[in-house]
Amino acid sequence: MKWYEKVAKSKPPKDCLYYHILVDGSDQRPYAAEQSFEHDREGVLIHHDDPDDYFRGFDKANYIFRNKIHQ
């Protein structure tokens, strides 16, 4: 897969889940493999145009998902 070889620099498994990432302070929305995620312990709002597309609110520490996709 050409995309995988070019973009997936860390070579995560091809069958893992990928998610859009909202980049703080940018309008970018790249993909990232689930295995590369780390828990955000800062609990701060991000500056991006699209959080309302995914979240219904922010409770002073965490974003609240609009729809629960999987567990």
N, CA, C and O atoms as a GROMACS GRO file, in nm:
protein
  284
    1MET      N    1   0.085  -0.116   0.000
    1MET     CA    2   0.000   0.000   0.000
    1MET      C    3   0.091   0.124   0.000
    1MET      O    4   0.164   0.146   0.096
    2LYS      N    5   0.086   0.202  -0.104
    2LYS     CA    6   0.175   0.317  -0.118
    2LYS      C    7   0.153   0.422  -0.010
    2LYS      O    8   0.250   0.478   0.042
    3TRP      N    9   0.026   0.448   0.025
    3TRP     CA   10  -0.002   0.547   0.128
    3TRP      C   11   0.064   0.508   0.259
    3TRP      O   12   0.127   0.590   0.325
    4TYR      N   13   0.049   0.384   0.297
    4TYR     CA   14   0.105   0.334   0.423
    4TYR      C   15   0.256   0.351   0.425
    4TYR      O   16   0.312   0.399   0.524
    5GLU      N   17   0.323   0.312   0.319
    5GLU     CA   18   0.469   0.323   0.314
    5GLU      C   19   0.515   0.467   0.320
    5GLU      O   20   0.620   0.496   0.378
    6LYS      N   21   0.441   0.559   0.261
    6LYS     CA   22   0.480   0.699   0.255
    6LYS      C   23   0.446   0.775   0.384
    6LYS      O   24   0.525   0.856   0.431
    7VAL      N   25   0.329   0.747   0.440
    7VAL     CA   26   0.277   0.829   0.551
    7VAL      C   27   0.297   0.767   0.688
    7VAL      O   28   0.326   0.839   0.784
    8ALA      N   29   0.282   0.638   0.702
    8ALA     CA   30   0.285   0.572   0.833
    8ALA      C   31   0.430   0.547   0.875
    8ALA      O   32   0.480   0.435   0.869
    9LYS      N   33   0.496   0.653   0.917
    9LYS     CA   34   0.639   0.647   0.950
    9LYS      C   35   0.672   0.549   1.062
    9LYS      O   36   0.777   0.486   1.060
   10SER      N   37   0.583   0.536   1.161
   10SER     CA   38   0.610   0.446   1.274
   10SER      C   39   0.571   0.302   1.243
   10SER      O   40   0.592   0.213   1.326
   11LYS      N   41   0.515   0.278   1.126
   11LYS     CA   42   0.475   0.144   1.081
   11LYS      C   43   0.382   0.070   1.178
   11LYS      O   44   0.411  -0.044   1.217
   12PRO      N   45   0.270   0.134   1.218
   12PRO     CA   46   0.174   0.062   1.303
   12PRO      C   47   0.110  -0.050   1.221
   12PRO      O   48   0.116  -0.048   1.098
   13PRO      N   49   0.049  -0.147   1.288
   13PRO     CA   50  -0.018  -0.254   1.214
   13PRO      C   51  -0.121  -0.196   1.117
   13PRO      O   52  -0.191  -0.100   1.150
   14LYS      N   53  -0.130  -0.254   1.000
   14LYS     CA   54  -0.221  -0.202   0.898
   14LYS      C   55  -0.368  -0.223   0.935
   14LYS      O   56  -0.455  -0.154   0.883
   15ASP      N   57  -0.395  -0.318   1.026
   15ASP     CA   58  -0.533  -0.346   1.062
   15ASP      C   59  -0.578  -0.277   1.190
   15ASP      O   60  -0.685  -0.310   1.243
   16CYS      N   61  -0.499  -0.184   1.243
   16CYS     CA   62  -0.540  -0.113   1.364
   16CYS      C   63  -0.634   0.002   1.328
   16CYS      O   64  -0.646   0.040   1.212
   17LEU      N   65  -0.699   0.057   1.428
   17LEU     CA   66  -0.792   0.168   1.407
   17LEU      C   67  -0.715   0.298   1.388
   17LEU      O   68  -0.614   0.322   1.454
   18TYR      N   69  -0.764   0.380   1.297
   18TYR     CA   70  -0.708   0.514   1.274
   18TYR      C   71  -0.816   0.617   1.303
   18TYR      O   72  -0.934   0.593   1.278
   19TYR      N   73  -0.774   0.730   1.356
   19TYR     CA   74  -0.867   0.837   1.393
   19TYR      C   75  -0.817   0.970   1.338
   19TYR      O   76  -0.697   0.990   1.319
   20HIS      N   77  -0.913   1.060   1.312
   20HIS     CA   78  -0.876   1.197   1.282
   20HIS      C   79  -0.827   1.261   1.411
   20HIS      O   80  -0.881   1.234   1.518
   21ILE      N   81  -0.726   1.344   1.401
   21ILE     CA   82  -0.673   1.417   1.515
   21ILE      C   83  -0.699   1.565   1.495
   21ILE      O   84  -0.671   1.618   1.388
   22LEU      N   85  -0.753   1.632   1.596
   22LEU     CA   86  -0.772   1.777   1.590
   22LEU      C   87  -0.646   1.841   1.646
   22LEU      O   88  -0.619   1.831   1.766
   23VAL      N   89  -0.570   1.907   1.561
   23VAL     CA   90  -0.441   1.965   1.599
   23VAL      C   91  -0.465   2.101   1.662
   23VAL      O   92  -0.522   2.190   1.599
   24ASP      N   93  -0.422   2.117   1.786
   24ASP     CA   94  -0.440   2.242   1.859
   24ASP      C   95  -0.373   2.357   1.785
   24ASP      O   96  -0.256   2.348   1.747
   25GLY      N   97  -0.448   2.466   1.764
   25GLY     CA   98  -0.394   2.584   1.700
   25GLY      C   99  -0.382   2.574   1.549
   25GLY      O  100  -0.314   2.656   1.486
   26SER      N  101  -0.446   2.474   1.490
   26SER     CA  102  -0.436   2.452   1.346
   26SER      C  103  -0.569   2.403   1.293
   26SER      O  104  -0.653   2.355   1.370
   27ASP      N  105  -0.590   2.414   1.164
   27ASP     CA  106  -0.712   2.357   1.106
   27ASP      C  107  -0.686   2.218   1.048
   27ASP      O  108  -0.773   2.161   0.981
   28GLN      N  109  -0.567   2.164   1.072
   28GLN     CA  110  -0.534   2.030   1.023
   28GLN      C  111  -0.616   1.924   1.094
   28GLN      O  112  -0.655   1.939   1.210
   29ARG      N  113  -0.641   1.815   1.022
   29ARG     CA  114  -0.711   1.701   1.078
   29ARG      C  115  -0.648   1.573   1.022
   29ARG      O  116  -0.712   1.502   0.945
   30PRO      N  117  -0.523   1.544   1.059
   30PRO     CA  118  -0.455   1.425   1.007
   30PRO      C  119  -0.509   1.298   1.073
   30PRO      O  120  -0.588   1.304   1.168
   31TYR      N  121  -0.467   1.184   1.021
   31TYR     CA  122  -0.500   1.054   1.081
   31TYR      C  123  -0.386   1.009   1.171
   31TYR      O  124  -0.270   1.042   1.148
   32ALA      N  125  -0.422   0.932   1.274
   32ALA     CA  126  -0.321   0.870   1.360
   32ALA      C  127  -0.371   0.733   1.402
   32ALA      O  128  -0.491   0.713   1.421
   33ALA      N  129  -0.279   0.641   1.416
   33ALA     CA  130  -0.314   0.506   1.461
   33ALA      C  131  -0.345   0.507   1.610
   33ALA      O  132  -0.279   0.577   1.688
   34GLU      N  133  -0.444   0.430   1.648
   34GLU     CA  134  -0.486   0.424   1.788
   34GLU      C  135  -0.371   0.391   1.881
   34GLU      O  136  -0.364   0.445   1.992
   35GLN      N  137  -0.281   0.304   1.839
   35GLN     CA  138  -0.170   0.262   1.926
   35GLN      C  139  -0.075   0.376   1.960
   35GLN      O  140   0.005   0.363   2.053
   36SER      N  141  -0.081   0.486   1.887
   36SER     CA  142   0.010   0.597   1.914
   36SER      C  143  -0.048   0.700   2.011
   36SER      O  144   0.017   0.798   2.043
   37PHE      N  145  -0.171   0.677   2.057
   37PHE     CA  146  -0.235   0.772   2.148
   37PHE      C  147  -0.178   0.762   2.289
   37PHE      O  148  -0.137   0.656   2.335
   38GLU      N  149  -0.177   0.875   2.356
   38GLU     CA  150  -0.144   0.882   2.498
   38GLU      C  151  -0.255   0.960   2.566
   38GLU      O  152  -0.314   1.051   2.506
   39HIS      N  153  -0.284   0.926   2.690
   39HIS     CA  154  -0.388   0.996   2.764
   39HIS      C  155  -0.344   1.141   2.788
   39HIS      O  156  -0.232   1.167   2.830
   40ASP      N  157  -0.434   1.235   2.761
   40ASP     CA  158  -0.407   1.377   2.784
   40ASP      C  159  -0.432   1.407   2.931
   40ASP      O  160  -0.546   1.402   2.978
   41ARG      N  161  -0.328   1.438   3.002
   41ARG     CA  162  -0.341   1.464   3.145
   41ARG      C  163  -0.352   1.613   3.176
   41ARG      O  164  -0.369   1.651   3.292
   42GLU      N  165  -0.341   1.698   3.074
   42GLU     CA  166  -0.348   1.842   3.097
   42GLU      C  167  -0.491   1.891   3.112
   42GLU      O  168  -0.517   1.983   3.190
   43GLY      N  169  -0.584   1.832   3.038
   43GLY     CA  170  -0.724   1.869   3.049
   43GLY      C  171  -0.754   2.013   3.010
   43GLY      O  172  -0.821   2.085   3.083
   44VAL      N  173  -0.703   2.054   2.895
   44VAL     CA  174  -0.727   2.192   2.848
   44VAL      C  175  -0.801   2.190   2.715
   44VAL      O  176  -0.793   2.093   2.639
   45LEU      N  177  -0.872   2.299   2.689
   45LEU     CA  178  -0.941   2.314   2.561
   45LEU      C  179  -0.841   2.326   2.448
   45LEU      O  180  -0.733   2.383   2.466
   46ILE      N  181  -0.876   2.271   2.332
   46ILE     CA  182  -0.793   2.290   2.216
   46ILE      C  183  -0.851   2.402   2.131
   46ILE      O  184  -0.970   2.431   2.138
   47HIS      N  185  -0.767   2.464   2.052
   47HIS     CA  186  -0.810   2.572   1.962
   47HIS      C  187  -0.814   2.515   1.821
   47HIS      O  188  -0.712   2.506   1.752
   48HIS      N  189  -0.934   2.477   1.780
   48HIS     CA  190  -0.956   2.414   1.649
   48HIS      C  191  -1.099   2.447   1.609
   48HIS      O  192  -1.184   2.470   1.695
   49ASP      N  193  -1.127   2.449   1.480
   49ASP     CA  194  -1.261   2.483   1.433
   49ASP      C  195  -1.362   2.370   1.446
   49ASP      O  196  -1.483   2.396   1.440
   50ASP      N  197  -1.318   2.245   1.463
   50ASP     CA  198  -1.410   2.131   1.451
   50ASP      C  199  -1.446   2.052   1.576
   50ASP      O  200  -1.511   1.949   1.561
   51PRO      N  201  -1.411   2.091   1.698
   51PRO     CA  202  -1.449   2.006   1.813
   51PRO      C  203  -1.599   1.980   1.824
   51PRO      O  204  -1.639   1.872   1.870
   52ASP      N  205  -1.682   2.076   1.783
   52ASP     CA  206  -1.827   2.056   1.793
   52ASP      C  207  -1.876   1.945   1.701
   52ASP      O  208  -1.986   1.893   1.720
   53ASP      N  209  -1.797   1.908   1.600
   53ASP     CA  210  -1.834   1.797   1.513
   53ASP      C  211  -1.827   1.664   1.586
   53ASP      O  212  -1.895   1.569   1.549
   54TYR      N  213  -1.745   1.656   1.690
   54TYR     CA  214  -1.718   1.530   1.759
   54TYR      C  215  -1.762   1.528   1.906
   54TYR      O  216  -1.792   1.422   1.960
   55PHE      N  217  -1.764   1.645   1.969
   55PHE     CA  218  -1.789   1.652   2.112
   55PHE      C  219  -1.909   1.742   2.142
   55PHE      O  220  -1.935   1.838   2.070
   56ARG      N  221  -1.981   1.709   2.249
   56ARG     CA  222  -2.097   1.790   2.287
   56ARG      C  223  -2.066   1.888   2.399
   56ARG      O  224  -2.152   1.967   2.438
   57GLY      N  225  -1.945   1.883   2.451
   57GLY     CA  226  -1.907   1.975   2.556
   57GLY      C  227  -1.771   1.944   2.615
   57GLY      O  228  -1.703   1.850   2.573
   58PHE      N  229  -1.734   2.026   2.712
   58PHE     CA  230  -1.607   2.011   2.783
   58PHE      C  231  -1.637   2.030   2.930
   58PHE      O  232  -1.695   2.132   2.967
   59ASP      N  233  -1.598   1.936   3.015
   59ASP     CA  234  -1.635   1.940   3.158
   59ASP      C  235  -1.519   1.984   3.248
   59ASP      O  236  -1.502   1.930   3.357
   60LYS      N  237  -1.443   2.080   3.205
   60LYS     CA  238  -1.329   2.136   3.278
   60LYS      C  239  -1.205   2.048   3.278
   60LYS      O  240  -1.100   2.090   3.326
   61ALA      N  241  -1.216   1.926   3.226
   61ALA     CA  242  -1.100   1.837   3.221
   61ALA      C  243  -1.101   1.746   3.098
   61ALA      O  244  -0.996   1.705   3.050
   62ASN      N  245  -1.221   1.715   3.047
   62ASN     CA  246  -1.234   1.620   2.937
   62ASN      C  247  -1.340   1.665   2.838
   62ASN      O  248  -1.438   1.730   2.875
   63TYR      N  249  -1.320   1.630   2.714
   63TYR     CA  250  -1.423   1.649   2.613
   63TYR      C  251  -1.524   1.536   2.627
   63TYR      O  252  -1.488   1.423   2.659
   64ILE      N  253  -1.652   1.568   2.603
   64ILE     CA  254  -1.760   1.470   2.613
   64ILE      C  255  -1.802   1.435   2.470
   64ILE      O  256  -1.848   1.522   2.396
   65PHE      N  257  -1.787   1.308   2.432
   65PHE     CA  258  -1.820   1.264   2.297
   65PHE      C  259  -1.967   1.286   2.264
   65PHE      O  260  -2.053   1.272   2.350
   66ARG      N  261  -1.994   1.320   2.140
   66ARG     CA  262  -2.134   1.328   2.092
   66ARG      C  263  -2.194   1.189   2.088
   66ARG      O  264  -2.304   1.167   2.140
   67ASN      N  265  -2.125   1.095   2.027
   67ASN     CA  266  -2.171   0.956   2.014
   67ASN      C  267  -2.059   0.864   2.057
   67ASN      O  268  -1.943   0.883   2.019
   68LYS      N  269  -2.092   0.766   2.134
   68LYS     CA  270  -1.991   0.667   2.172
   68LYS      C  271  -1.976   0.570   2.056
   68LYS      O  272  -2.071   0.503   2.018
   69ILE      N  273  -1.856   0.563   2.000
   69ILE     CA  274  -1.832   0.483   1.880
   69ILE      C  275  -1.800   0.339   1.916
   69ILE      O  276  -1.860   0.247   1.861
   70HIS      N  277  -1.706   0.319   2.007
   70HIS     CA  278  -1.672   0.184   2.051
   70HIS      C  279  -1.612   0.192   2.190
   70HIS      O  280  -1.583   0.300   2.240
   71GLN      N  281  -1.595   0.077   2.250
   71GLN     CA  282  -1.537   0.073   2.386
   71GLN      C  283  -1.400   0.014   2.384
   71GLN      O  284  -1.336   0.002   2.488
   0.00000   0.00000   0.00000
